[in-house]
Amino acid sequence: MNETCDRCGPAIGAAYRVDRVGELYLCGQCASRQWRALSAQGWTFWPLGVHAIAPQASAAAGYGPVGDAA
């Protein structure tokens, strides 16, 4: 994934994907400056290049509260 910062332009690589109704790609500096305002409006920040496991993934594998109830 070679996304670039939507504020700085194509010369700067993005470090975060920000989701709400649409999505933004921001470098670390822009994300730091905009974090508070965008979070207050309901935007969610996701670091790029980091693989996260959703809580549902562990429940589907038989672990966690759903697996324990069976």
N, C-alpha and C positions, 0 to 999 in steps of 0.2 A: 504494500500500500504506500503510495507516494503522494499523499495529500499535502496540500500547502495551506498556509494560514490565509483565511478569508479576509483578514484585515490588513496584513502586511503585503500580500501578493505572492506571486509564484517563486520568488527568490528565497522564501523562508518556509521551511518544513513545518507541518502541524505536529503538535504534541498531544492535543486533546480533540475529541469529537464531542460536541455539545448537542444534545437532543431535546426537542420539545415537539412542536408540530412539524418542524423541519429539522435540519441539522446544520451546524457550523463546524468548521475546523479552525482551531486556534493554536498558535505557537505558545510556548510556556509564558512568555512575557505578556501577551495579550490575555491569556487565560487568567493570570494573576491579577491584572488590572480589571477585568470584567467579571470575575468570579462572583463577587457579592451581588452585583446588580442582576446578573443572569440567574443566579440561584434563587433570588427573591421572586423572580418572575416564573419560576417553575422549571427552568432548564436544568438538565442533568449532565454532568461532566464525566466523560469516560477517557482515561488515558489511552493513547494509541500504542500498539505493540505489546500490550499486556493482556494475557488471556485470563479471563475471570470465569469462575464456575458459578452458575446461578444456583440458588438454594434448591430449586426444583430438581436439578440434576442429581443431587445426592438422595433425595426422597424417591426418585424414580428407580434408583439402583437398589432400593430396599433398606436404605439407611435413613436415619432421622425420624421425625414424628410419624410420618405416614407409614414407614416400614415397621415401626415399633407397635403401632396400633393393630397390625394384622395378626 
